[in-house]
Amino acid sequence: MEHLPFKNYMEDAVAHMMQRLAPQYPDICMCERCRTDMMMIALNNLPPRYVSTHKGDVLKRAEGMEIQYEVEVLTETMRAMQIVGGQPHHGRDEEGI
């Protein structure tokens, strides 16, 4: 049986939320390393939402309209931005040194 491609839609939701919030927080670094750190922190604190093909597109639209869903993504993305903004890792090696 062939499996349809799938992905965790939360990755798109968090990336979109960071893009929306970034202009409001110009002092927070948005380099690739810091953005990746923010994504990982937020995604580790959000439940995954896997979607596939056109069926997934319907799910994405439906979930995008839920207020609680939007609040969770907003809250965790802001929290991740504050954490990384306070201790950015750019310029450090993988061990954080």
MMTF fields as JSON, N, C-alpha, C and O atoms, coordinates in Angstrom:
{
  "mmtfVersion": "1.0.0",
  "mmtfProducer": "UNKNOWN",
  "numBonds": 387,
  "numAtoms": 388,
  "numGroups": 97,
  "numChains": 1,
  "numModels": 1,
  "chainsPerModel": [1],
  "groupsPerChain": [97],
  "chainIdList": ["A"],
  "bondAtomList": [4, 2, 8, 6, 12, 10, 16, 14, 20, 18, 24, 22, 28, 26, 32, 30, 36, 34, 40, 38, 44, 42, 48, 46, 52, 50, 56, 54, 60, 58, 64, 62, 68, 66, 72, 70, 76, 74, 80, 78, 84, 82, 88, 86, 92, 90, 96, 94, 100, 98, 104, 102, 108, 106, 112, 110, 116, 114, 120, 118, 124, 122, 128, 126, 132, 130, 136, 134, 140, 138, 144, 142, 148, 146, 152, 150, 156, 154, 160, 158, 164, 162, 168, 166, 172, 170, 176, 174, 180, 178, 184, 182, 188, 186, 192, 190, 196, 194, 200, 198, 204, 202, 208, 206, 212, 210, 216, 214, 220, 218, 224, 222, 228, 226, 232, 230, 236, 234, 240, 238, 244, 242, 248, 246, 252, 250, 256, 254, 260, 258, 264, 262, 268, 266, 272, 270, 276, 274, 280, 278, 284, 282, 288, 286, 292, 290, 296, 294, 300, 298, 304, 302, 308, 306, 312, 310, 316, 314, 320, 318, 324, 322, 328, 326, 332, 330, 336, 334, 340, 338, 344, 342, 348, 346, 352, 350, 356, 354, 360, 358, 364, 362, 368, 366, 372, 370, 376, 374, 380, 378, 384, 382],
  "bondOrderList": [1, 1, 1, 1, 1, 1, 1, 1, 1, 1, 1, 1, 1, 1, 1, 1, 1, 1, 1, 1, 1, 1, 1, 1, 1, 1, 1, 1, 1, 1, 1, 1, 1, 1, 1, 1, 1, 1, 1, 1, 1, 1, 1, 1, 1, 1, 1, 1, 1, 1, 1, 1, 1, 1, 1, 1, 1, 1, 1, 1, 1, 1, 1, 1, 1, 1, 1, 1, 1, 1, 1, 1, 1, 1, 1, 1, 1, 1, 1, 1, 1, 1, 1, 1, 1, 1, 1, 1, 1, 1, 1, 1, 1, 1, 1, 1],
  "groupList": [{"groupName": "MET", "atomNameList": ["N", "CA", "C", "O"], "elementList": ["N", "C", "C", "O"], "formalChargeList": [0, 0, 0, 0], "bondAtomList": [1, 0, 2, 1, 3, 2], "bondOrderList": [1, 1, 2], "singleLetterCode": "M", "chemCompType": "L-PEPTIDE LINKING"}, {"groupName": "GLU", "atomNameList": ["N", "CA", "C", "O"], "elementList": ["N", "C", "C", "O"], "formalChargeList": [0, 0, 0, 0], "bondAtomList": [1, 0, 2, 1, 3, 2], "bondOrderList": [1, 1, 2], "singleLetterCode": "E", "chemCompType": "L-PEPTIDE LINKING"}, {"groupName": "HIS", "atomNameList": ["N", "CA", "C", "O"], "elementList": ["N", "C", "C", "O"], "formalChargeList": [0, 0, 0, 0], "bondAtomList": [1, 0, 2, 1, 3, 2], "bondOrderList": [1, 1, 2], "singleLetterCode": "H", "chemCompType": "L-PEPTIDE LINKING"}, {"groupName": "LEU", "atomNameList": ["N", "CA", "C", "O"], "elementList": ["N", "C", "C", "O"], "formalChargeList": [0, 0, 0, 0], "bondAtomList": [1, 0, 2, 1, 3, 2], "bondOrderList": [1, 1, 2], "singleLetterCode": "L", "chemCompType": "L-PEPTIDE LINKING"}, {"groupName": "PRO", "atomNameList": ["N", "CA", "C", "O"], "elementList": ["N", "C", "C", "O"], "formalChargeList": [0, 0, 0, 0], "bondAtomList": [1, 0, 2, 1, 3, 2], "bondOrderList": [1, 1, 2], "singleLetterCode": "P", "chemCompType": "L-PEPTIDE LINKING"}, {"groupName": "PHE", "atomNameList": ["N", "CA", "C", "O"], "elementList": ["N", "C", "C", "O"], "formalChargeList": [0, 0, 0, 0], "bondAtomList": [1, 0, 2, 1, 3, 2], "bondOrderList": [1, 1, 2], "singleLetterCode": "F", "chemCompType": "L-PEPTIDE LINKING"}, {"groupName": "LYS", "atomNameList": ["N", "CA", "C", "O"], "elementList": ["N", "C", "C", "O"], "formalChargeList": [0, 0, 0, 0], "bondAtomList": [1, 0, 2, 1, 3, 2], "bondOrderList": [1, 1, 2], "singleLetterCode": "K", "chemCompType": "L-PEPTIDE LINKING"}, {"groupName": "ASN", "atomNameList": ["N", "CA", "C", "O"], "elementList": ["N", "C", "C", "O"], "formalChargeList": [0, 0, 0, 0], "bondAtomList": [1, 0, 2, 1, 3, 2], "bondOrderList": [1, 1, 2], "singleLetterCode": "N", "chemCompType": "L-PEPTIDE LINKING"}, {"groupName": "TYR", "atomNameList": ["N", "CA", "C", "O"], "elementList": ["N", "C", "C", "O"], "formalChargeList": [0, 0, 0, 0], "bondAtomList": [1, 0, 2, 1, 3, 2], "bondOrderList": [1, 1, 2], "singleLetterCode": "Y", "chemCompType": "L-PEPTIDE LINKING"}, {"groupName": "ASP", "atomNameList": ["N", "CA", "C", "O"], "elementList": ["N", "C", "C", "O"], "formalChargeList": [0, 0, 0, 0], "bondAtomList": [1, 0, 2, 1, 3, 2], "bondOrderList": [1, 1, 2], "singleLetterCode": "D", "chemCompType": "L-PEPTIDE LINKING"}, {"groupName": "ALA", "atomNameList": ["N", "CA", "C", "O"], "elementList": ["N", "C", "C", "O"], "formalChargeList": [0, 0, 0, 0], "bondAtomList": [1, 0, 2, 1, 3, 2], "bondOrderList": [1, 1, 2], "singleLetterCode": "A", "chemCompType": "L-PEPTIDE LINKING"}, {"groupName": "VAL", "atomNameList": ["N", "CA", "C", "O"], "elementList": ["N", "C", "C", "O"], "formalChargeList": [0, 0, 0, 0], "bondAtomList": [1, 0, 2, 1, 3, 2], "bondOrderList": [1, 1, 2], "singleLetterCode": "V", "chemCompType": "L-PEPTIDE LINKING"}, {"groupName": "GLN", "atomNameList": ["N", "CA", "C", "O"], "elementList": ["N", "C", "C", "O"], "formalChargeList": [0, 0, 0, 0], "bondAtomList": [1, 0, 2, 1, 3, 2], "bondOrderList": [1, 1, 2], "singleLetterCode": "Q", "chemCompType": "L-PEPTIDE LINKING"}, {"groupName": "ARG", "atomNameList": ["N", "CA", "C", "O"], "elementList": ["N", "C", "C", "O"], "formalChargeList": [0, 0, 0, 0], "bondAtomList": [1, 0, 2, 1, 3, 2], "bondOrderList": [1, 1, 2], "singleLetterCode": "R", "chemCompType": "L-PEPTIDE LINKING"}, {"groupName": "ILE", "atomNameList": ["N", "CA", "C", "O"], "elementList": ["N", "C", "C", "O"], "formalChargeList": [0, 0, 0, 0], "bondAtomList": [1, 0, 2, 1, 3, 2], "bondOrderList": [1, 1, 2], "singleLetterCode": "I", "chemCompType": "L-PEPTIDE LINKING"}, {"groupName": "CYS", "atomNameList": ["N", "CA", "C", "O"], "elementList": ["N", "C", "C", "O"], "formalChargeList": [0, 0, 0, 0], "bondAtomList": [1, 0, 2, 1, 3, 2], "bondOrderList": [1, 1, 2], "singleLetterCode": "C", "chemCompType": "L-PEPTIDE LINKING"}, {"groupName": "THR", "atomNameList": ["N", "CA", "C", "O"], "elementList": ["N", "C", "C", "O"], "formalChargeList": [0, 0, 0, 0], "bondAtomList": [1, 0, 2, 1, 3, 2], "bondOrderList": [1, 1, 2], "singleLetterCode": "T", "chemCompType": "L-PEPTIDE LINKING"}, {"groupName": "SER", "atomNameList": ["N", "CA", "C", "O"], "elementList": ["N", "C", "C", "O"], "formalChargeList": [0, 0, 0, 0], "bondAtomList": [1, 0, 2, 1, 3, 2], "bondOrderList": [1, 1, 2], "singleLetterCode": "S", "chemCompType": "L-PEPTIDE LINKING"}, {"groupName": "GLY", "atomNameList": ["N", "CA", "C", "O"], "elementList": ["N", "C", "C", "O"], "formalChargeList": [0, 0, 0, 0], "bondAtomList": [1, 0, 2, 1, 3, 2], "bondOrderList": [1, 1, 2], "singleLetterCode": "G", "chemCompType": "PEPTIDE LINKING"}],
  "groupTypeList": [0, 1, 2, 3, 4, 5, 6, 7, 8, 0, 1, 9, 10, 11, 10, 2, 0, 0, 12, 13, 3, 10, 4, 12, 8, 4, 9, 14, 15, 0, 15, 1, 13, 15, 13, 16, 9, 0, 0, 0, 14, 10, 3, 7, 7, 3, 4, 4, 13, 8, 11, 17, 16, 2, 6, 18, 9, 11, 3, 6, 13, 10, 1, 18, 0, 1, 14, 12, 8, 1, 11, 1, 11, 3, 16, 1, 16, 0, 13, 10, 0, 12, 14, 11, 18, 18, 12, 4, 2, 2, 18, 13, 9, 1, 1, 18, 14],
  "groupIdList": [1, 2, 3, 4, 5, 6, 7, 8, 9, 10, 11, 12, 13, 14, 15, 16, 17, 18, 19, 20, 21, 22, 23, 24, 25, 26, 27, 28, 29, 30, 31, 32, 33, 34, 35, 36, 37, 38, 39, 40, 41, 42, 43, 44, 45, 46, 47, 48, 49, 50, 51, 52, 53, 54, 55, 56, 57, 58, 59, 60, 61, 62, 63, 64, 65, 66, 67, 68, 69, 70, 71, 72, 73, 74, 75, 76, 77, 78, 79, 80, 81, 82, 83, 84, 85, 86, 87, 88, 89, 90, 91, 92, 93, 94, 95, 96, 97],
  "secStructList": [7, 7, 7, 7, 7, 3, 3, 3, 2, 2, 2, 2, 2, 2, 2, 2, 2, 2, 2, 2, 2, 4, 4, 4, 7, 6, 6, 1, 7, 7, 1, 2, 2, 2, 2, 2, 2, 2, 2, 2, 2, 2, 2, 2, 6, 1, 7, 7, 7, 3, 3, 3, 2, 2, 2, 2, 2, 2, 2, 2, 2, 2, 2, 2, 6, 7, 2, 2, 2, 2, 2, 2, 2, 2, 2, 2, 2, 2, 2, 2, 2, 2, 2, 2, 2, 2, 1, 7, 7, 6, 6, 1, 7, 6, 6, 7, 7],
  "xCoordList": [0.846, 0.0, 0.891, 1.828, 0.584, 1.344, 0.795, -0.415, 1.7, 1.283, 1.31, 2.195, 0.348, 0.31, 1.344, 1.636, 1.897, 2.838, 2.12, 0.946, 2.836, 2.245, 3.276, 4.477, 2.789, 3.688, 2.96, 1.736, 3.738, 3.188, 2.831, 3.718, 1.554, 1.101, 1.533, 1.627, 1.792, 2.206, 3.472, 3.675, 4.325, 5.53, 5.157, 5.744, 4.187, 3.731, 3.045, 3.245, 2.237, 1.5, 2.457, 2.263, 3.483, 4.45, 5.285, 5.52, 5.735, 6.52, 5.713, 6.235, 4.446, 3.568, 3.375, 3.396, 3.19, 2.993, 4.26, 4.172, 5.43, 6.681, 6.816, 7.251, 6.441, 6.504, 5.563, 5.91, 4.372, 3.41, 3.906, 3.696, 4.568, 4.982, 6.306, 6.517, 7.192, 8.54, 8.555, 9.365, 7.707, 7.754, 7.427, 7.849, 6.687, 6.333, 7.475, 7.45, 8.476, 9.609, 10.911, 11.643, 11.214, 12.402, 13.726, 14.748, 13.734, 14.975, 15.313, 16.415, 14.374, 14.634, 15.268, 14.729, 16.413, 17.148, 16.322, 15.742, 16.284, 15.556, 16.496, 16.085, 17.767, 18.689, 18.226, 17.371, 18.779, 18.327, 18.474, 17.589, 19.576, 19.798, 18.753, 18.201, 18.481, 17.496, 16.084, 15.312, 15.738, 14.422, 14.249, 13.186, 15.31, 15.249, 15.056, 14.247, 15.782, 15.628, 14.204, 13.62, 13.645, 12.277, 11.278, 10.358, 11.47, 10.583, 10.621, 9.576, 11.824, 11.948, 11.294, 10.605, 11.502, 10.905, 9.386, 8.716, 8.844, 7.386, 6.8, 5.8, 7.421, 6.888, 6.948, 6.083, 7.947, 8.035, 6.955, 6.693, 6.33, 5.274, 3.874, 2.909, 3.766, 2.471, 2.185, 3.109, 0.924, 0.605, 0.793, 0.46, 1.317, 1.462, 0.098, -0.853, 0.016, -1.202, -0.768, -0.4, -0.818, -0.378, -1.483, -2.651, -1.096, -2.035, -1.436, -0.22, -2.303, -1.831, -2.748, -3.954, -2.197, -2.86, -4.011, -4.011, -4.996, -6.09, -6.978, -7.609, -7.031, -7.804, -7.192, -7.904, -5.886, -5.177, -5.443, -5.489, -5.621, -5.923, -7.234, -7.349, -8.216, -9.497, -9.284, -9.821, -8.498, -8.216, -7.497, -7.823, -6.526, -5.785, -6.72, -6.636, -7.604, -8.526, -9.45, -9.706, -9.947, -10.858, -10.144, -10.678, -8.938, -8.217, -7.771, -7.694, -7.476, -7.048, -8.133, -7.841, -9.363, -10.464, -10.765, -11.508, -10.214, -10.495, -9.708, -8.484, -10.4, -9.767, -8.752, -7.638, -9.112, -8.212, -6.926, -5.839, -7.056, -5.891, -4.967, -3.757, -5.529, -4.753, -4.071, -2.921, -4.77, -4.222, -3.041, -2.033, -3.156, -2.057, -0.809, 0.29, -0.977, 0.164, 0.761, 1.982, -0.068, 0.398, 1.166, 2.263, 0.595, 1.218, 2.586, 3.562, 2.657, 3.923, 4.959, 6.155, 4.519, 5.464, 6.029, 7.232, 5.189, 5.67, 6.62, 7.646, 6.281, 7.14, 8.506, 9.536, 8.518, 9.779, 10.591, 11.813, 9.923, 10.622, 11.246, 12.356, 10.552, 11.089, 12.293, 13.285, 12.211, 13.315, 14.559, 15.635, 14.412, 15.56, 16.029, 17.23, 15.103, 15.483, 16.34, 17.216, 16.092, 16.867, 18.211, 19.132, 18.327, 19.588, 19.812, 19.73, 20.095, 20.293, 21.531, 22.512, 21.468, 22.589, 23.456, 24.461, 23.087, 23.928, 25.327, 25.502, 26.314, 27.698, 28.23, 29.402, 27.414, 27.859, 27.965, 27.375, 28.707, 28.775, 27.591, 26.727, 27.532, 26.388, 26.156, 25.026, 27.198, 27.047, 26.62, 26.42, 26.479, 26.038, 27.145, 26.888, 28.384, 29.551, 30.089, 31.064],
  "yCoordList": [-1.182, 0.0, 1.245, 1.355, 2.159, 3.391, 4.423, 4.628, 5.069, 6.069, 7.455, 7.78, 8.246, 9.625, 10.429, 10.106, 11.471, 12.31, 13.009, 13.366, 13.195, 13.862, 14.756, 14.628, 15.661, 16.55, 17.068, 16.994, 17.586, 18.207, 19.654, 20.491, 19.936, 21.273, 22.34, 23.517, 21.941, 22.913, 23.648, 24.798, 23.004, 23.683, 24.919, 25.985, 24.779, 25.922, 26.967, 28.168, 26.507, 27.431, 28.271, 29.479, 27.64, 28.373, 29.311, 30.454, 28.855, 29.717, 30.94, 32.055, 30.731, 31.845, 32.81, 34.027, 32.271, 33.115, 33.921, 35.099, 33.303, 34.041, 35.185, 36.28, 34.926, 35.961, 37.116, 38.279, 36.802, 37.839, 38.643, 39.854, 37.962, 38.615, 39.368, 40.33, 38.963, 39.535, 41.067, 41.686, 41.701, 43.172, 43.849, 44.979, 43.168, 43.736, 43.617, 44.264, 42.785, 42.556, 42.743, 41.776, 43.98, 44.212, 43.92, 43.751, 43.857, 43.592, 42.104, 41.742, 41.239, 39.799, 39.393, 39.66, 38.747, 38.297, 37.263, 36.35, 37.422, 36.485, 35.813, 35.457, 35.64, 34.909, 33.451, 33.022, 32.703, 31.328, 30.472, 29.677, 30.632, 29.838, 30.169, 29.261, 31.439, 31.843, 31.421, 30.966, 31.568, 31.129, 29.621, 29.157, 28.866, 27.412, 27.084, 26.22, 27.755, 27.521, 27.84, 27.093, 28.947, 29.321, 28.273, 27.893, 27.816, 26.788, 25.53, 24.978, 25.078, 23.846, 23.989, 23.076, 25.111, 25.324, 25.319, 24.627, 26.076, 26.153, 24.796, 24.369, 24.109, 22.824, 21.751, 20.877, 21.807, 20.834, 21.048, 20.161, 22.214, 22.515, 22.537, 22.886, 22.167, 22.12, 20.688, 19.957, 20.286, 18.946, 18.913, 19.884, 17.822, 17.75, 17.659, 17.12, 18.186, 18.087, 17.675, 18.509, 16.379, 15.851, 15.94, 15.682, 16.309, 16.426, 15.751, 15.59, 15.36, 14.805, 15.236, 15.39, 15.425, 15.783, 16.767, 17.567, 16.72, 17.683, 17.525, 18.488, 16.323, 16.126, 16.979, 17.566, 17.031, 17.843, 19.328, 20.073, 19.766, 21.176, 21.575, 22.674, 20.689, 20.946, 21.047, 21.943, 20.127, 20.133, 21.414, 22.013, 21.837, 23.058, 24.256, 25.055, 24.377, 25.516, 25.477, 26.511, 24.308, 24.171, 24.512, 25.245, 23.981, 24.242, 25.69, 26.251, 26.3, 27.682, 28.624, 29.758, 28.178, 29.009, 28.847, 29.65, 27.844, 27.613, 28.605, 28.691, 29.336, 30.342, 29.701, 30.206, 28.606, 27.977, 27.52, 27.649, 26.989, 26.553, 27.738, 27.642, 28.839, 30.042, 30.578, 31.013, 30.548, 31.029, 30.169, 30.696, 28.855, 27.952, 28.246, 28.34, 28.391, 28.676, 30.03, 30.161, 31.029, 32.365, 32.335, 32.886, 31.694, 31.645, 30.967, 31.498, 29.818, 29.075, 29.744, 29.671, 30.39, 31.097, 32.313, 32.563, 33.066, 34.224, 33.788, 34.428, 32.707, 32.194, 31.813, 32.146, 31.118, 30.71, 31.937, 31.956, 32.947, 34.164, 34.871, 35.393, 34.893, 35.529, 34.753, 35.355, 33.432, 32.606, 32.819, 33.104, 32.681, 32.817, 34.267, 34.524, 35.21, 36.619, 36.978, 37.837, 36.321, 36.578, 35.882, 36.324, 34.784, 34.022, 33.454, 32.24, 34.31, 33.811, 32.92, 33.128, 31.931, 30.99, 31.293, 30.617, 32.297, 32.561, 32.916, 33.595, 32.446, 32.681, 31.649, 31.711, 30.708, 29.642, 28.335, 28.197, 27.391, 26.082, 25.236, 25.714, 23.991, 23.122, 22.882, 22.612, 22.972, 22.764, 24.035, 24.03, 25.138, 26.385, 27.191, 28.081, 26.888, 27.579, 28.616, 29.299],
  "zCoordList": [0.0, 0.0, 0.0, 0.79, -0.883, -0.988, -0.009, 0.08, 0.723, 1.702, 1.078, 0.287, 1.44, 0.991, 1.777, 2.928, 1.164, 1.916, 3.071, 2.965, 4.16, 5.316, 5.964, 5.724, 6.788, 7.538, 8.766, 8.868, 9.683, 10.878, 10.511, 10.338, 10.395, 10.009, 11.012, 10.663, 12.248, 13.265, 12.841, 13.23, 12.05, 11.581, 10.774, 10.958, 9.888, 9.094, 9.971, 9.786, 10.925, 11.791, 12.639, 12.778, 13.202, 14.036, 13.173, 13.564, 12.015, 11.125, 10.708, 10.683, 10.383, 10.006, 11.178, 10.993, 12.371, 13.548, 13.847, 14.194, 13.717, 13.943, 12.954, 13.311, 11.715, 10.69, 11.026, 10.818, 11.544, 11.939, 13.14, 13.211, 14.09, 15.325, 15.216, 15.954, 14.327, 14.233, 14.156, 14.846, 13.355, 13.303, 14.64, 14.883, 15.492, 16.788, 17.803, 18.85, 17.486, 18.38, 17.614, 17.401, 17.195, 16.358, 17.069, 16.403, 18.396, 19.125, 19.202, 19.612, 18.81, 18.843, 17.526, 16.453, 17.621, 16.441, 15.673, 16.261, 14.368, 13.518, 12.522, 11.418, 12.915, 12.054, 11.963, 12.739, 11.031, 10.818, 12.078, 12.395, 12.788, 14.009, 15.08, 15.702, 15.297, 16.308, 15.908, 16.752, 14.616, 14.149, 14.353, 14.766, 14.056, 14.256, 15.722, 16.059, 16.598, 18.039, 18.493, 19.279, 18.0, 18.365, 17.877, 18.602, 16.647, 16.09, 16.958, 17.302, 17.311, 18.098, 19.47, 19.925, 20.123, 21.444, 21.34, 22.106, 20.412, 20.26, 19.88, 20.457, 18.905, 18.448, 19.527, 19.579, 20.377, 21.47, 22.519, 23.332, 22.507, 23.478, 22.879, 23.558, 21.621, 20.944, 20.49, 20.136, 20.497, 19.992, 18.476, 17.797, 17.935, 16.483, 15.808, 16.374, 14.603, 13.803, 12.404, 11.577, 12.161, 10.878, 9.842, 10.133, 8.621, 7.517, 6.283, 6.181, 5.35, 4.083, 2.945, 3.14, 1.793, 0.533, 0.694, 1.629, -0.206, -0.196, 1.035, 1.471, 1.595, 2.824, 3.942, 4.757, 3.958, 4.937, 4.763, 5.742, 3.503, 3.264, 3.929, 4.471, 3.888, 4.546, 6.047, 6.697, 6.599, 8.03, 8.432, 9.457, 7.634, 7.938, 8.018, 8.95, 7.045, 7.05, 8.258, 8.874, 8.598, 9.733, 11.036, 11.868, 11.212, 12.451, 12.542, 13.635, 11.395, 11.386, 11.874, 12.253, 11.872, 12.317, 13.798, 14.362, 14.431, 15.842, 16.699, 16.593, 17.528, 18.385, 19.329, 19.462, 19.983, 20.938, 20.264, 20.827, 19.064, 18.292, 18.036, 18.241, 17.595, 17.306, 18.566, 18.513, 19.683, 20.947, 21.387, 21.858, 21.239, 21.614, 20.792, 21.338, 19.49, 18.613, 18.958, 19.041, 19.159, 19.525, 20.84, 20.932, 21.854, 23.18, 23.131, 23.661, 22.508, 22.481, 21.592, 21.874, 20.532, 19.665, 20.389, 20.319, 21.076, 21.835, 22.944, 23.177, 23.622, 24.687, 24.126, 24.713, 22.995, 22.365, 21.934, 22.084, 21.407, 20.992, 22.189, 22.089, 23.309, 24.513, 25.049, 25.462, 25.044, 25.536, 24.686, 25.211, 23.38, 22.478, 22.422, 22.334, 22.473, 22.473, 23.671, 23.576, 24.807, 26.022, 26.05, 26.736, 25.3, 25.258, 23.87, 23.681, 22.89, 21.526, 21.44, 22.154, 20.564, 20.4, 19.194, 18.974, 18.408, 17.242, 17.718, 18.729, 16.976, 17.368, 18.338, 18.709, 18.76, 19.659, 18.877, 17.805, 19.408, 18.753, 19.178, 19.913, 18.733, 19.021, 20.498, 20.905, 21.309, 22.749, 23.467, 24.681, 22.706, 23.302, 23.929, 24.739, 23.561, 24.15, 23.192, 23.506]
}
